[in-house]
Amino acid sequence: MKSFDVLIIGAGHGGAQVAIALRQRGFEGSIAMIGAEDELPYERPPLSKEYLAGEKEFERLLIRPADFWQSKNIDMHLGSKVTTVHPENRQVALEDGTVFTYGHLIWATGGAPRSLACSGHDLRGVHSVRSRADVDALIQELPTTRRIVVIGGGYIGLEAAAVLSKLGKEIVVLEALDRVLARVVAEPISRFYEAEHRAHGVDLRTGVSVDCIEESDGAVSAVRLADGSRIEAEMVIVGIGILPAVDPLLEAGAEGGNGVHVDEYCRTSLPGVFAIGDCAAHENVHAAGARLRLESVQNAHDQAVAAAQAICGEPQAYSAVPWFWSNQYDLKLQTVGLSVGYDEVVVRGDPANRSFSVIYLRDDRVAALDCVNSVKDYVQGKRLVAERLKLPREKLADPQILLKEM
């Protein structure tokens, strides 16, 4: 039986950062990281962008080189999955029966891609975009693939569509709701991106649902829609969200549901157990106190720091202003704040110029900004969000007035 002062489950952004943050704060205890993948910690956002496009090699995605972890005395146990947590004796068990004992446990497992529930969801040629292995498998099939159906009009689906259309593939995007990105942005942003994808030759369809995926010789041949129509394809990419990987914690008695519940210091209801990143549901001060999961590098990084501070006896409540980004074609969408529960939007600038912002108001105060090719608004808007300022709509809408002047 192996024992560690801090045992980190998950070798992604959050898991890597908590180990780094502990050492930076002078923590001298033993640290181990258990990762389900065989890879050292790496950046996931480029998977659907530069890595898929062949513009960035995998080694450039590594969060730290291999010798870094050795130099910091951080034990790596890769290609291993935790199946059981025993909080009463502070132990976890792996699939192969190995048992680890911990002083503090950090749960940073992220989530698994949601699968389609229809027939044909497991055919050859059906892919998700979550891990290096996922994208490598997809890339391997591209030379013999002409027509691709992307199911899901969220960030992952649209980013993959943008890359693959630039590679000369015929792309059809299917979104069940009446507009793309409907859960995360206001209508002006949705309509702008729909027009951009169509201008680049993408056949983008909203308000449609999939009945099944048809097969030929065990591989994808077409996608059949609920109205009976067929879309021929050699590949299907599914981007319909993730399921937080928290079952072992919930089975051990941790509070949660859609993610494991944590407090402002990232502590779960189990003694000595923290959770961070995509799998952690927290009450966010920038979402009017709503409990939610944030699937972003920023959240994983900052919650990792909060957990490390608590372990080192320097607790500071997590209250970072959230930020996100998405690259599609030559467009950079940068978001600061959370638009959850917004009741008004202000469009700043002209979308026709392909550089504009949408400002979200909640109870008359600035809650978030979506900035398309507008870095100044993104940088200057952070303070408006952090201080939840109440400002005149006509000034917010005028791109000639710098946000920092408000």
C-alpha positions as CSV (number, residue, x, y, z in Angstrom):
1,M,0.0,0.0,0.0
2,K,1.3,3.4,-1.0
3,S,0.8,6.5,1.1
4,F,1.0,10.2,0.2
5,D,0.4,13.4,2.0
6,V,-1.5,14.8,-1.0
7,L,-3.1,12.5,-3.6
8,I,-4.3,14.1,-6.8
9,I,-6.9,12.2,-8.9
10,G,-6.8,13.6,-12.4
11,A,-3.8,14.7,-14.5
12,G,-5.3,17.6,-16.4
13,H,-5.1,21.4,-15.9
14,G,-6.5,21.3,-12.4
15,G,-4.5,18.4,-11.1
16,A,-1.2,19.7,-12.6
17,Q,-1.7,23.2,-11.2
18,V,-2.5,22.1,-7.6
19,A,0.7,20.1,-7.6
20,I,2.6,23.1,-8.9
21,A,0.9,25.5,-6.5
22,L,1.7,23.3,-3.5
23,R,5.4,23.2,-4.3
24,Q,5.5,26.9,-5.1
25,R,4.1,27.5,-1.6
26,G,6.9,25.4,0.0
27,F,4.8,22.3,0.7
28,E,7.4,19.6,1.4
29,G,5.1,16.6,1.9
30,S,4.7,13.7,-0.6
31,I,2.6,14.3,-3.6
32,A,1.3,11.8,-6.2
33,M,-0.9,12.3,-9.3
34,I,-3.1,9.5,-10.7
35,G,-4.3,10.0,-14.3
36,A,-6.6,7.9,-16.4
37,E,-4.7,8.7,-19.6
38,D,-1.2,7.6,-20.4
39,E,-0.1,11.1,-21.1
40,L,1.6,13.6,-18.9
41,P,-0.6,16.7,-18.0
42,Y,-1.3,18.6,-21.2
43,E,-3.5,21.5,-22.4
44,R,-6.9,20.4,-23.7
45,P,-8.2,23.6,-25.5
46,P,-5.8,23.3,-28.5
47,L,-7.1,19.7,-29.2
48,S,-10.1,21.1,-31.2
49,K,-8.0,23.9,-32.7
50,E,-4.3,23.9,-33.4
51,Y,-3.7,20.2,-32.7
52,L,-6.5,19.1,-34.9
53,A,-5.3,21.5,-37.6
54,G,-1.8,20.1,-37.4
55,E,-0.4,23.5,-36.4
56,K,0.9,22.4,-33.0
57,E,2.7,19.2,-32.1
58,F,1.7,17.4,-28.9
59,E,4.9,18.1,-27.1
60,R,4.0,21.8,-27.2
61,L,0.8,21.0,-25.4
62,L,2.5,19.6,-22.3
63,I,1.9,21.8,-19.3
64,R,5.4,21.0,-18.0
65,P,8.2,18.7,-19.5
66,A,8.7,15.3,-18.0
67,D,11.7,16.1,-15.9
68,F,9.8,18.9,-14.1
69,W,7.6,16.4,-12.3
70,Q,10.7,14.4,-11.2
71,S,12.5,17.5,-10.1
72,K,9.6,18.5,-7.9
73,N,9.2,15.0,-6.4
74,I,5.8,14.5,-7.8
75,D,5.0,10.8,-8.4
76,M,3.1,10.1,-11.6
77,H,0.8,7.1,-11.9
78,L,-0.6,7.3,-15.4
79,G,-3.0,5.0,-17.3
80,S,-4.8,4.3,-14.0
81,K,-8.4,4.9,-12.9
82,V,-9.8,5.3,-9.4
83,T,-12.9,3.2,-8.9
84,T,-13.5,3.5,-5.1
85,V,-13.0,6.1,-2.4
86,H,-13.0,5.1,1.3
87,P,-13.1,8.4,3.2
88,E,-13.3,6.7,6.6
89,N,-9.8,5.4,6.3
90,R,-8.6,7.9,3.7
91,Q,-7.9,5.4,0.9
92,V,-8.7,5.0,-2.8
93,A,-8.6,1.8,-4.9
94,L,-7.7,1.6,-8.5
95,E,-9.2,-0.7,-11.2
96,D,-6.3,-3.1,-10.8
97,G,-6.8,-3.3,-7.0
98,T,-3.9,-1.1,-6.0
99,V,-4.7,0.9,-2.9
100,F,-3.4,4.4,-2.0
101,T,-3.7,6.1,1.3
102,Y,-3.8,9.9,1.5
103,G,-3.7,12.8,3.9
104,H,-5.5,15.1,1.6
105,L,-7.3,14.0,-1.6
106,I,-7.8,16.4,-4.6
107,W,-10.4,15.2,-7.1
108,A,-9.7,16.8,-10.5
109,T,-11.1,14.3,-12.9
110,G,-13.0,16.6,-15.2
111,G,-15.6,14.7,-17.2
112,A,-16.3,12.3,-20.0
113,P,-18.0,13.3,-23.3
114,R,-21.7,12.7,-23.5
115,S,-22.6,10.0,-26.0
116,L,-25.6,9.9,-28.3
117,A,-28.4,7.7,-27.1
118,C,-29.5,6.7,-30.5
119,S,-28.6,3.6,-32.5
120,G,-25.2,3.8,-34.3
121,H,-23.6,5.9,-31.6
122,D,-20.7,3.5,-31.3
123,L,-20.0,2.9,-35.0
124,R,-16.5,3.2,-36.5
125,G,-16.2,6.8,-37.6
126,V,-18.1,8.4,-34.6
127,H,-15.8,10.6,-32.6
128,S,-15.6,12.9,-29.6
129,V,-13.0,15.6,-29.0
130,R,-11.9,15.3,-25.4
131,S,-8.5,13.6,-25.2
132,R,-5.4,13.3,-27.4
133,A,-6.4,9.7,-28.2
134,D,-9.8,11.0,-29.4
135,V,-8.2,13.5,-31.8
136,D,-5.5,11.2,-33.0
137,A,-8.2,8.6,-33.9
138,L,-10.1,11.3,-35.8
139,I,-7.0,12.6,-37.6
140,Q,-6.1,9.1,-38.7
141,E,-9.4,8.8,-40.6
142,L,-9.3,12.2,-42.3
143,P,-7.5,11.1,-45.5
144,T,-10.4,8.9,-46.4
145,T,-13.1,11.2,-45.2
146,R,-14.9,13.8,-47.4
147,R,-18.2,14.6,-45.6
148,I,-18.4,15.1,-41.9
149,V,-21.5,15.7,-39.7
150,V,-20.9,17.6,-36.4
151,I,-23.6,17.0,-33.9
152,G,-23.8,19.9,-31.4
153,G,-23.4,23.6,-32.0
154,G,-21.4,24.4,-28.8
155,Y,-17.8,25.6,-28.7
156,I,-16.2,22.1,-29.4
157,G,-18.5,21.4,-32.4
158,L,-18.0,24.9,-33.9
159,E,-14.2,24.9,-33.4
160,A,-13.9,21.5,-35.0
161,A,-16.1,22.5,-37.9
162,A,-14.0,25.6,-38.5
163,V,-10.8,23.6,-38.6
164,L,-12.1,20.8,-40.7
165,S,-13.8,23.2,-43.2
166,K,-10.4,24.9,-43.7
167,L,-8.9,21.4,-44.4
168,G,-11.3,21.2,-47.3
169,K,-13.9,18.8,-45.8
170,E,-17.7,19.2,-46.4
171,I,-19.2,20.0,-43.0
172,V,-22.7,19.8,-41.8
173,V,-23.4,21.1,-38.2
174,L,-26.6,20.0,-36.5
175,E,-27.9,21.8,-33.4
176,A,-31.1,20.7,-31.6
177,L,-31.8,24.2,-30.2
178,D,-32.9,27.2,-32.4
179,R,-29.4,28.7,-32.4
180,V,-25.8,27.7,-31.8
181,L,-24.1,28.5,-28.4
182,A,-27.6,29.1,-27.0
183,R,-26.7,28.0,-23.5
184,V,-23.7,30.4,-23.2
185,V,-24.2,33.5,-25.3
186,A,-26.9,35.9,-26.3
187,E,-28.6,35.8,-29.7
188,P,-26.4,38.5,-31.4
189,I,-23.3,36.3,-30.8
190,S,-25.2,33.2,-32.0
191,R,-26.4,34.7,-35.2
192,F,-23.0,36.2,-36.0
193,Y,-21.3,32.8,-35.7
194,E,-24.0,31.1,-37.7
195,A,-23.5,33.6,-40.5
196,E,-19.7,33.2,-40.3
197,H,-19.8,29.4,-40.6
198,R,-22.2,29.5,-43.5
199,A,-20.0,32.1,-45.2
200,H,-17.2,29.5,-45.0
201,G,-19.3,26.9,-46.6
202,V,-20.6,25.0,-43.6
203,D,-24.1,23.6,-43.9
204,L,-25.3,24.7,-40.4
205,R,-28.8,23.6,-39.4
206,T,-30.6,24.5,-36.1
207,G,-33.7,23.1,-34.6
208,V,-33.0,19.6,-35.8
209,S,-32.7,16.3,-33.9
210,V,-30.9,13.1,-34.8
211,D,-32.9,9.9,-35.1
212,C,-30.0,7.5,-35.7
213,I,-26.6,7.0,-37.3
214,E,-26.8,4.6,-40.2
215,E,-24.0,2.1,-41.0
216,S,-22.3,0.2,-43.8
217,D,-19.9,-2.5,-43.0
218,G,-19.7,-1.4,-39.3
219,A,-18.9,2.2,-40.1
220,V,-20.8,5.5,-40.4
221,S,-22.6,5.9,-43.7
222,A,-25.3,8.6,-42.9
223,V,-27.1,10.5,-40.2
224,R,-30.8,10.2,-40.2
225,L,-32.8,13.1,-38.8
226,A,-36.1,12.9,-36.9
227,D,-37.9,14.2,-40.0
228,G,-36.7,11.1,-41.9
229,S,-34.1,13.0,-44.1
230,R,-30.6,11.6,-44.5
231,I,-27.2,13.2,-44.5
232,E,-24.5,11.0,-46.1
233,A,-21.3,11.1,-44.2
234,E,-18.1,9.1,-43.5
235,M,-17.5,10.7,-40.1
236,V,-19.6,12.0,-37.2
237,I,-18.2,14.3,-34.4
238,V,-20.3,14.5,-31.3
239,G,-20.0,17.6,-29.2
240,I,-22.9,17.7,-26.8
241,G,-21.2,18.4,-23.5
242,I,-19.6,16.3,-20.8
243,L,-20.7,14.3,-17.8
244,P,-18.7,15.1,-14.6
245,A,-16.5,12.2,-13.5
246,V,-17.6,12.1,-9.9
247,D,-19.3,8.7,-9.4
248,P,-16.7,7.3,-6.9
249,L,-17.0,10.4,-4.7
250,L,-20.8,10.4,-4.8
251,E,-20.9,6.7,-4.0
252,A,-18.6,7.5,-1.0
253,G,-21.2,9.9,0.3
254,A,-20.1,13.3,-1.0
255,E,-22.8,15.8,-1.6
256,G,-23.5,16.5,-5.3
257,G,-25.4,15.7,-8.4
258,N,-24.3,17.5,-11.6
259,G,-20.7,17.5,-10.2
260,V,-19.6,17.2,-6.6
261,H,-20.5,20.1,-4.3
262,V,-17.6,22.2,-2.9
263,D,-17.4,25.2,-0.6
264,E,-15.5,28.5,-1.3
265,Y,-12.2,26.7,-0.4
266,C,-13.0,23.8,-2.8
267,R,-13.7,21.4,0.1
268,T,-16.2,18.6,-0.5
269,S,-18.5,17.3,2.3
270,L,-16.0,14.4,2.9
271,P,-13.1,15.0,5.4
272,G,-9.8,15.9,3.7
273,V,-11.3,15.7,0.2
274,F,-11.2,18.7,-2.2
275,A,-12.6,18.9,-5.8
276,I,-11.6,21.4,-8.5
277,G,-12.2,22.1,-12.2
278,D,-14.9,20.8,-14.5
279,C,-16.2,18.3,-12.0
280,A,-16.7,20.7,-9.0
281,A,-20.0,22.5,-8.5
282,H,-19.6,25.7,-6.5
283,E,-21.6,28.8,-5.6
284,N,-20.1,31.5,-7.8
285,V,-20.2,35.1,-6.7
286,H,-20.2,36.2,-10.3
287,A,-23.4,34.2,-11.0
288,A,-25.4,35.8,-8.2
289,G,-24.5,32.9,-6.0
290,A,-25.8,30.2,-8.3
291,R,-24.2,26.7,-7.9
292,L,-22.6,25.7,-11.1
293,R,-19.7,23.9,-12.8
294,L,-17.3,26.0,-14.9
295,E,-15.6,24.1,-17.8
296,S,-12.6,26.3,-18.3
297,V,-8.9,26.4,-17.8
298,Q,-9.2,29.6,-15.7
299,N,-11.5,27.9,-13.3
300,A,-9.4,24.7,-13.0
301,H,-6.3,26.8,-12.4
302,D,-7.7,29.2,-9.8
303,Q,-9.5,26.5,-7.9
304,A,-6.3,24.5,-7.8
305,V,-4.6,27.5,-6.2
306,A,-7.4,27.9,-3.7
307,A,-7.1,24.2,-2.7
308,A,-3.3,24.4,-2.4
309,Q,-3.7,27.5,-0.2
310,A,-6.1,25.7,2.1
311,I,-3.9,22.7,2.4
312,C,-0.9,25.0,3.3
313,G,-2.9,26.7,6.0
314,E,-3.4,29.9,4.1
315,P,-7.1,29.6,3.1
316,Q,-8.5,32.2,0.7
317,A,-12.0,31.9,-0.7
318,Y,-12.2,31.3,-4.5
319,S,-13.7,34.4,-6.1
320,A,-11.8,34.8,-9.4
321,V,-13.6,36.6,-12.3
322,P,-14.2,33.8,-14.9
323,W,-12.9,34.1,-18.4
324,F,-13.1,31.9,-21.5
325,W,-12.1,32.0,-25.2
326,S,-12.8,30.3,-28.5
327,N,-10.9,30.6,-31.8
328,Q,-12.9,30.0,-35.0
329,Y,-11.4,31.0,-38.4
330,D,-9.8,34.4,-37.9
331,L,-12.2,35.2,-35.0
332,K,-11.3,35.3,-31.4
333,L,-14.2,35.3,-29.0
334,Q,-13.1,36.3,-25.4
335,T,-15.6,36.2,-22.5
336,V,-15.2,37.7,-19.1
337,G,-17.7,37.2,-16.3
338,L,-20.8,35.0,-16.3
339,S,-24.0,35.8,-18.1
340,V,-26.1,33.4,-16.0
341,G,-29.4,35.1,-15.2
342,Y,-28.8,38.2,-17.4
343,D,-31.9,40.3,-18.1
344,E,-30.6,42.7,-20.7
345,V,-27.9,42.9,-23.4
346,V,-26.1,45.8,-25.0
347,V,-24.4,45.4,-28.3
348,R,-21.3,47.5,-28.5
349,G,-20.0,48.1,-32.1
350,D,-21.2,46.7,-35.4
351,P,-21.1,42.9,-36.0
352,A,-20.8,43.6,-39.7
353,N,-17.3,44.9,-39.0
354,R,-16.4,41.6,-37.4
355,S,-15.2,43.4,-34.2
356,F,-17.8,44.0,-31.5
357,S,-18.9,43.1,-28.0
358,V,-22.0,42.1,-26.2
359,I,-22.4,43.3,-22.7
360,Y,-24.7,41.4,-20.3
361,L,-26.5,43.2,-17.5
362,R,-28.0,41.6,-14.4
363,D,-30.1,43.9,-12.2
364,D,-28.8,46.9,-14.2
365,R,-25.2,46.0,-13.4
366,V,-22.5,44.6,-15.8
367,A,-22.3,40.8,-15.4
368,A,-20.3,39.7,-18.4
369,L,-18.9,40.6,-21.8
370,D,-18.5,38.6,-25.0
371,C,-15.9,40.2,-27.1
372,V,-15.3,39.3,-30.8
373,N,-12.0,40.5,-32.1
374,S,-12.1,43.2,-29.5
375,V,-9.3,42.7,-27.1
376,K,-9.5,46.2,-25.6
377,D,-13.1,45.6,-24.5
378,Y,-12.1,42.2,-23.0
379,V,-9.2,43.6,-21.0
380,Q,-10.9,46.8,-19.9
381,G,-14.3,45.0,-19.2
382,K,-12.9,42.8,-16.5
383,R,-13.0,45.7,-14.0
384,L,-16.6,46.5,-14.9
385,V,-17.5,42.8,-14.1
386,A,-15.4,42.6,-11.0
387,E,-17.0,45.7,-9.5
388,R,-20.5,45.0,-11.0
389,L,-20.7,48.5,-12.1
390,K,-24.0,50.2,-13.0
391,L,-23.4,52.3,-16.2
392,P,-25.5,54.2,-18.8
393,R,-26.6,51.9,-21.7
394,E,-25.8,54.6,-24.3
395,K,-22.2,54.8,-23.0
396,L,-21.7,51.1,-23.0
397,A,-23.0,50.9,-26.5
398,D,-20.6,53.5,-27.9
399,P,-17.3,51.9,-29.0
400,Q,-15.8,55.4,-29.2
401,I,-15.9,55.6,-25.4
402,L,-13.2,53.3,-23.8
403,L,-14.6,51.0,-21.1
404,K,-11.7,52.0,-18.8
405,E,-13.0,55.6,-18.9
406,M,-16.3,54.5,-17.2
